[in-house]
Amino acid sequence: MAEENEEKALSEENNEKLAPTEKEEWWKEEFQGEWWKKIEWIKDHGGEPSGIMLFIDYMLDKAIITPEAVKVASLIPHRLMLLEIVHPTKGAEQLSFMISPTSVNPGIPDAEPDLVLSFNYYDLARFLMDKENDFTMPFWLGRARIYGNLTVLIDLADILEVAKGKTIDQAKESRPFIWPVGHP
């Protein structure tokens, strides 16, 4: 009996060593070294960019220069979002993002947001770098949290996915056909 318990304890110890811990997530392997220097739209910020700078660089250099993304944004009513970008080792940053008119500002908005999104820095980077095609995937995988109006998340996903090259019809493929763009 004592021998069985000892074997079980050793087996569990080995399994714990093999199973990745919270700190040894997928992003450690995927984002090694100075990964940001390989992405042309990320400006040099003297090191790994903050979540805020990563999002702003993308919006300025990719999203707002894409005519289709600007067209989609024009169909969406006024939306105010609070994005909480959580870096696994550096902590959380807040970003206030508004659609119609477009505004991106560090910090918490003065008014109550329609939506609060909290997600991993590397999930955001992965999407913006075209390694993931669905902006909402981290939420479906349980790696991100959402509070508020889910339609606002879909509106944001429409804009960001169209900025990456999808047509609006392709961006809408994974939801009911009747769900329009930009309705509350």
Backbone bond lengths (Angstrom), bond angles and torsions (degrees), N, CA, C in turn:
res aa  C-N    CA-C-N  psi(-1)  N-CA   C-N-CA  omega(-1)  CA-C   N-CA-C  phi
1 M - - - 1.444 - - 1.535 110.56 -
2 A 1.347 115.56 -46.88 1.458 120.14 179.37 1.527 110.24 -62.76
3 E 1.337 116.33 -37.08 1.457 121.35 178.93 1.528 111.27 -64.78
4 E 1.345 116.60 -41.28 1.468 121.58 178.45 1.524 110.60 -63.12
5 N 1.327 117.04 -42.48 1.460 121.18 179.36 1.525 110.73 -64.75
6 E 1.324 116.80 -38.81 1.463 121.21 178.68 1.536 110.16 -65.36
7 E 1.332 117.27 -43.51 1.469 121.29 177.78 1.518 111.13 -62.85
8 K 1.331 115.60 -42.92 1.468 120.45 179.23 1.530 110.19 -61.75
9 A 1.323 116.94 -43.55 1.463 121.38 179.28 1.526 110.82 -62.83
10 L 1.345 117.15 -42.18 1.468 120.41 177.56 1.518 111.17 -64.84
11 S 1.323 116.80 -40.71 1.455 121.71 178.87 1.529 110.60 -62.30
12 E 1.323 116.60 -45.77 1.463 120.79 179.12 1.522 110.82 -64.12
13 E 1.342 117.07 -39.35 1.462 121.54 178.65 1.525 110.27 -62.60
14 N 1.326 117.62 -43.75 1.467 121.34 178.46 1.516 111.30 -65.09
15 N 1.339 117.51 -41.10 1.463 120.74 177.78 1.517 111.21 -62.31
16 E 1.339 116.91 -39.38 1.459 120.34 178.24 1.527 110.59 -63.48
17 K 1.329 116.85 -37.07 1.464 120.30 178.75 1.526 111.22 -67.69
18 L 1.335 116.63 -34.46 1.461 121.07 -178.90 1.525 112.39 -79.18
19 A 1.330 116.59 -33.77 1.467 120.25 -177.74 1.521 109.04 -74.13
20 P 1.346 117.21 133.80 1.465 118.89 179.36 1.520 111.04 -68.21
21 T 1.308 115.97 141.43 1.458 120.28 176.21 1.516 107.74 -87.94
22 E 1.340 115.84 174.40 1.466 121.04 178.71 1.531 110.24 -54.54
23 K 1.336 116.72 -38.96 1.458 120.24 -175.85 1.526 112.90 -79.50
24 E 1.323 117.00 -16.61 1.456 120.28 179.74 1.531 109.85 -105.86
25 E 1.316 114.90 51.55 1.466 121.06 -178.01 1.524 110.39 -77.48
26 W 1.320 114.82 177.81 1.455 123.33 -179.60 1.524 112.61 -55.50
27 W 1.309 118.26 -32.21 1.455 121.19 -173.87 1.524 112.91 -67.08
28 K 1.327 118.26 -24.87 1.471 120.05 -179.74 1.520 111.23 -62.73
29 E 1.315 115.82 -40.62 1.459 119.95 -179.60 1.530 111.44 -76.23
30 E 1.318 115.45 -40.19 1.461 120.93 -173.93 1.530 113.55 -76.34
31 F 1.322 117.68 -29.86 1.464 121.68 -175.15 1.533 109.96 -118.04
32 Q 1.318 115.75 70.47 1.462 121.15 -178.70 1.524 110.66 -98.23
33 G 1.308 115.04 154.22 1.461 120.87 174.79 1.524 111.64 61.22
34 E 1.298 115.35 -144.37 1.470 121.65 -178.73 1.528 109.21 -97.14
35 W 1.318 117.24 62.32 1.465 124.39 -175.28 1.521 112.71 -57.15
36 W 1.329 118.56 -34.46 1.459 123.38 -175.91 1.526 112.66 -66.05
37 K 1.328 117.62 -23.51 1.466 120.79 -179.35 1.528 112.20 -71.64
38 K 1.329 116.87 -15.27 1.465 121.56 -179.99 1.535 112.34 -87.06
39 I 1.319 117.70 -5.82 1.462 122.54 -176.54 1.524 108.53 -105.89
40 E 1.337 116.40 116.40 1.469 120.36 -171.18 1.527 114.39 -64.29
41 W 1.328 119.02 -31.40 1.460 120.17 -176.49 1.536 113.47 -83.19
42 I 1.331 118.10 -9.94 1.468 120.42 177.74 1.528 108.66 -84.84
43 K 1.324 115.13 121.17 1.469 120.88 179.87 1.529 109.66 -74.15
44 D 1.330 115.89 157.72 1.461 120.93 177.62 1.523 108.86 -77.55
45 H 1.310 116.00 115.38 1.461 121.83 179.55 1.523 110.99 -111.89
46 G 1.324 116.71 15.60 1.457 121.10 178.66 1.519 113.53 78.14
47 G 1.288 117.57 22.96 1.465 123.28 -179.49 1.517 108.92 154.08
48 E 1.322 116.22 -172.01 1.461 119.43 178.66 1.531 108.24 -57.60
49 P 1.340 117.64 127.71 1.469 119.25 -176.93 1.524 111.45 -66.88
50 S 1.316 115.39 149.40 1.462 119.77 174.78 1.527 107.84 -66.96
51 G 1.311 116.73 164.76 1.464 120.53 177.43 1.512 111.77 -60.31
52 I 1.321 115.85 -38.61 1.467 120.94 179.12 1.519 109.91 -62.76
53 M 1.337 117.79 -47.69 1.464 120.94 -178.39 1.526 111.31 -67.14
54 L 1.318 117.10 -35.93 1.456 120.96 177.46 1.533 110.01 -60.09
55 F 1.337 116.62 -46.98 1.460 121.18 -179.45 1.529 111.00 -67.58
56 I 1.329 117.05 -44.35 1.467 120.59 -179.55 1.522 110.99 -64.37
57 D 1.333 118.18 -44.77 1.468 120.90 177.47 1.522 110.54 -56.45
58 Y 1.322 116.44 -43.75 1.464 120.05 179.99 1.530 110.87 -64.71
59 M 1.320 116.73 -46.64 1.467 119.93 -178.63 1.525 111.11 -60.96
60 L 1.322 117.25 -42.59 1.468 120.83 -177.77 1.527 113.08 -73.92
61 D 1.315 117.21 -40.37 1.457 120.22 -173.59 1.519 115.16 -96.21
62 K 1.323 117.84 -10.87 1.469 119.91 -178.49 1.526 112.49 -127.91
63 A 1.321 117.05 -55.79 1.468 120.40 -169.73 1.527 113.69 -71.00
64 I 1.331 117.90 -53.18 1.467 118.02 -173.25 1.525 113.74 -75.98
65 I 1.322 116.95 -7.46 1.468 118.52 175.54 1.526 111.38 -97.70
66 T 1.327 116.97 3.81 1.454 121.58 179.68 1.526 108.11 -98.31
67 P 1.348 118.25 110.12 1.469 120.35 -176.40 1.531 113.90 -54.25
68 E 1.324 117.75 -40.12 1.466 120.46 -179.12 1.529 111.10 -65.24
69 A 1.336 117.49 -38.41 1.468 120.72 178.60 1.528 110.73 -66.88
70 V 1.325 116.92 -39.20 1.468 121.22 177.97 1.532 109.61 -64.95
71 K 1.342 116.17 -39.53 1.465 120.72 178.41 1.530 110.47 -63.31
72 V 1.337 117.22 -45.26 1.467 121.01 178.81 1.528 109.91 -62.05
73 A 1.323 117.51 -43.85 1.467 121.00 179.56 1.527 111.11 -61.16
74 S 1.324 117.38 -33.25 1.471 120.12 179.94 1.529 112.44 -69.85
75 L 1.327 117.92 -20.54 1.466 122.24 179.24 1.530 112.50 -83.68
76 I 1.309 116.42 -12.65 1.466 122.19 -173.74 1.525 109.44 -94.43
77 P 1.340 117.68 132.82 1.468 119.29 176.48 1.532 110.67 -67.79
78 H 1.306 115.62 171.04 1.470 121.26 -179.73 1.528 110.05 -51.91
79 R 1.333 116.07 128.55 1.462 122.76 178.30 1.525 108.46 -134.83
80 L 1.318 116.19 138.76 1.457 121.53 175.70 1.521 108.02 -125.35
81 M 1.332 115.75 125.98 1.464 121.46 -177.32 1.517 110.46 -125.95
82 L 1.316 114.38 149.30 1.458 121.25 169.77 1.519 106.13 -113.09
83 L 1.325 116.16 116.05 1.459 121.50 177.48 1.525 107.47 -100.28
84 E 1.314 115.60 123.82 1.457 120.46 174.77 1.519 106.51 -108.15
85 I 1.323 115.18 108.90 1.454 121.44 -177.15 1.528 107.19 -99.54
86 V 1.329 115.80 114.83 1.467 120.99 -173.34 1.527 109.82 -104.19
87 H 1.328 115.26 111.88 1.456 120.81 175.43 1.525 107.03 -85.42
88 P 1.347 117.81 130.22 1.471 120.42 -175.77 1.526 114.92 -57.93
89 T 1.328 118.07 -26.68 1.466 119.07 -178.64 1.528 113.27 -115.29
90 K 1.331 118.10 -17.26 1.466 120.47 -176.45 1.519 113.97 -106.70
91 G 1.333 117.56 -10.03 1.462 120.30 178.81 1.523 113.16 96.94
92 A 1.341 114.56 -167.44 1.469 121.54 -173.45 1.522 112.22 -98.82
93 E 1.331 114.33 146.77 1.462 122.66 173.40 1.526 107.42 -127.42
94 Q 1.318 116.99 144.63 1.451 120.82 177.50 1.526 109.88 -108.02
95 L 1.331 114.25 142.00 1.454 121.63 -179.06 1.518 108.20 -137.29
96 S 1.317 116.30 125.81 1.455 122.10 176.87 1.525 107.73 -92.18
97 F 1.332 116.48 123.97 1.460 121.42 -176.92 1.516 108.80 -127.98
98 M 1.329 116.09 126.66 1.458 121.06 -178.70 1.523 109.78 -121.70
99 I 1.327 115.38 140.67 1.469 122.33 174.79 1.526 106.92 -113.64
100 S 1.311 116.83 138.21 1.486 125.47 176.55 1.515 112.73 58.21
101 P 1.304 120.00 75.26 1.454 128.63 -0.69 1.528 111.16 -80.30
102 T 1.325 115.80 161.33 1.456 121.10 -177.91 1.525 110.38 -82.46
103 S 1.325 114.41 133.88 1.453 121.27 178.11 1.523 108.27 -153.15
104 V 1.316 116.79 135.82 1.459 122.29 177.36 1.528 106.96 -129.32
105 N 1.333 116.45 117.85 1.463 121.02 -177.63 1.520 110.65 -137.20
106 P 1.327 116.98 138.07 1.468 119.07 173.87 1.528 109.81 -64.07
107 G 1.315 116.76 145.90 1.452 121.54 175.41 1.516 114.30 102.57
108 I 1.315 113.94 -177.99 1.463 122.43 -177.99 1.525 108.13 -88.77
109 P 1.351 118.55 136.43 1.468 120.18 -179.27 1.527 111.97 -67.40
110 D 1.337 115.91 156.06 1.462 121.43 179.23 1.529 111.78 -71.41
111 A 1.329 116.61 -34.47 1.462 121.54 179.97 1.526 110.13 -96.99
112 E 1.327 116.43 165.18 1.462 120.30 178.51 1.529 109.59 -69.22
113 P 1.327 118.01 126.52 1.461 120.30 -179.25 1.531 111.98 -74.48
114 D 1.337 115.24 152.40 1.465 120.90 174.31 1.520 110.33 -70.73
115 L 1.315 115.48 -25.80 1.456 121.07 -172.58 1.526 110.02 -151.45
116 V 1.330 115.59 140.26 1.465 121.44 172.20 1.521 106.47 -120.38
117 L 1.322 116.69 122.69 1.465 123.04 177.83 1.516 108.30 -114.27
118 S 1.312 117.10 132.44 1.456 121.79 176.02 1.522 107.04 -126.41
119 F 1.342 116.39 117.49 1.453 119.25 -176.72 1.512 112.06 -148.28
120 N 1.330 114.95 163.60 1.453 124.04 -177.72 1.536 110.84 -69.56
121 Y 1.308 115.58 135.71 1.466 123.16 177.38 1.525 111.22 -51.11
122 Y 1.317 116.99 -44.72 1.455 120.22 -175.22 1.531 112.60 -75.19
123 D 1.333 118.09 -24.75 1.465 119.78 171.36 1.525 109.55 -66.08
124 L 1.338 116.61 -41.73 1.460 120.53 176.99 1.525 110.22 -63.27
125 A 1.335 116.73 -48.62 1.466 120.52 179.97 1.524 110.86 -58.61
126 R 1.306 116.22 -43.22 1.470 121.67 -179.17 1.532 110.91 -58.98
127 F 1.337 116.69 -43.94 1.463 120.31 178.70 1.528 110.42 -67.01
128 L 1.318 117.39 -48.67 1.464 120.63 -176.41 1.526 112.51 -64.07
129 M 1.342 116.93 -26.24 1.468 121.57 179.84 1.531 112.49 -89.55
130 D 1.329 118.27 9.28 1.476 123.94 178.85 1.521 113.98 69.78
131 K 1.320 117.86 22.99 1.471 119.99 175.32 1.521 110.71 -90.52
132 E 1.321 116.94 -10.07 1.462 123.53 176.20 1.525 106.87 -139.42
133 N 1.324 117.30 133.91 1.466 120.95 -177.34 1.516 114.58 -92.97
134 D 1.320 118.42 -16.13 1.457 122.44 -175.51 1.524 109.48 -112.91
135 F 1.326 116.36 110.90 1.464 121.09 -179.02 1.524 112.11 -59.78
136 T 1.327 117.40 -30.41 1.466 121.06 -176.07 1.530 113.46 -83.96
137 M 1.329 118.41 -4.74 1.468 121.19 -175.20 1.537 114.22 -54.65
138 P 1.335 120.87 -44.36 1.472 119.23 179.46 1.534 112.84 -59.45
139 F 1.328 116.73 -29.81 1.463 120.17 179.02 1.527 109.98 -71.38
140 W 1.330 116.46 -41.00 1.468 120.95 178.91 1.523 111.14 -69.33
141 L 1.335 117.22 -29.63 1.464 120.93 179.79 1.535 112.66 -82.92
142 G 1.310 116.87 -4.64 1.458 120.42 179.34 1.518 113.86 81.45
143 R 1.334 117.48 13.95 1.467 120.56 -179.89 1.526 112.02 -96.12
144 A 1.331 117.11 1.39 1.456 121.30 -178.61 1.528 108.69 -141.79
145 R 1.323 115.03 160.48 1.470 120.07 179.45 1.519 109.57 -120.62
146 I 1.329 114.36 149.49 1.461 120.44 179.23 1.518 108.63 -136.52
147 Y 1.324 115.52 136.02 1.460 122.09 177.35 1.523 107.62 -133.28
148 G 1.318 116.67 128.75 1.459 119.49 176.06 1.515 113.33 116.42
149 N 1.309 115.45 -149.57 1.451 123.93 -173.37 1.536 110.82 -78.24
150 L 1.317 117.04 108.97 1.468 121.29 -178.07 1.524 112.67 -63.47
151 T 1.320 117.10 -26.68 1.461 120.18 178.48 1.530 110.17 -61.85
152 V 1.318 116.56 -33.14 1.464 120.78 178.92 1.531 109.95 -64.96
153 L 1.331 117.20 -38.68 1.469 120.39 175.72 1.531 109.96 -60.91
154 I 1.315 116.61 -43.77 1.464 120.27 179.73 1.532 110.40 -64.78
155 D 1.335 117.57 -39.46 1.467 120.74 177.01 1.526 111.43 -61.40
156 L 1.338 116.14 -45.05 1.461 120.24 178.39 1.525 110.51 -63.10
157 A 1.327 116.47 -43.49 1.466 120.74 178.44 1.521 110.79 -60.69
158 D 1.342 117.51 -40.79 1.469 120.88 177.99 1.527 110.88 -57.54
159 I 1.317 116.60 -48.65 1.469 120.74 -178.26 1.524 110.74 -62.58
160 L 1.336 116.68 -49.87 1.464 120.33 -176.03 1.530 112.03 -67.42
161 E 1.330 117.78 -38.30 1.462 120.14 -179.56 1.532 111.43 -71.41
162 V 1.331 117.54 -35.90 1.465 120.49 176.47 1.531 109.87 -69.10
163 A 1.333 117.37 -36.32 1.474 120.45 177.14 1.524 111.17 -62.41
164 K 1.345 117.09 -25.58 1.467 121.22 179.05 1.527 112.73 -84.94
165 G 1.346 117.00 -2.71 1.456 118.46 175.47 1.516 116.10 118.34
166 K 1.334 117.79 -7.75 1.457 119.24 176.60 1.530 109.53 -73.47
167 T 1.326 116.73 154.30 1.457 119.27 167.86 1.519 106.48 -82.21
168 I 1.320 117.26 165.20 1.456 119.11 179.42 1.522 110.25 -63.78
169 D 1.331 117.78 -33.85 1.467 119.84 177.45 1.531 111.21 -64.82
170 Q 1.328 117.66 -37.86 1.466 120.54 177.15 1.530 110.60 -68.20
171 A 1.322 117.16 -37.80 1.466 120.95 178.90 1.528 110.90 -65.23
172 K 1.335 116.06 -30.92 1.468 120.64 -177.87 1.526 113.35 -88.64
173 E 1.332 118.49 -2.87 1.471 121.57 -174.33 1.523 114.62 -55.11
174 S 1.314 118.06 -37.69 1.465 120.29 -172.25 1.528 113.68 -89.93
175 R 1.308 117.43 15.83 1.466 119.96 176.21 1.527 109.54 -132.67
176 P 1.329 117.98 167.85 1.467 118.79 -178.86 1.527 111.92 -55.16
177 F 1.314 115.39 136.97 1.467 122.00 -176.56 1.526 112.01 -56.65
178 I 1.312 116.58 -35.26 1.462 120.93 -175.52 1.529 112.52 -71.59
179 W 1.339 118.32 -17.89 1.461 121.85 -178.24 1.527 109.64 -69.13
180 P 1.312 118.04 110.26 1.466 120.43 -175.61 1.528 112.51 -78.75
181 V 1.302 115.55 173.03 1.461 121.77 176.43 1.524 107.66 -89.26
182 G 1.326 115.43 128.47 1.465 120.21 170.62 1.504 117.41 79.23
183 H 1.314 119.02 27.26 1.462 119.07 175.93 1.518 109.74 -110.55
184 P 1.340 116.94 145.38 1.465 119.53 -178.18 1.522 113.24 -66.17
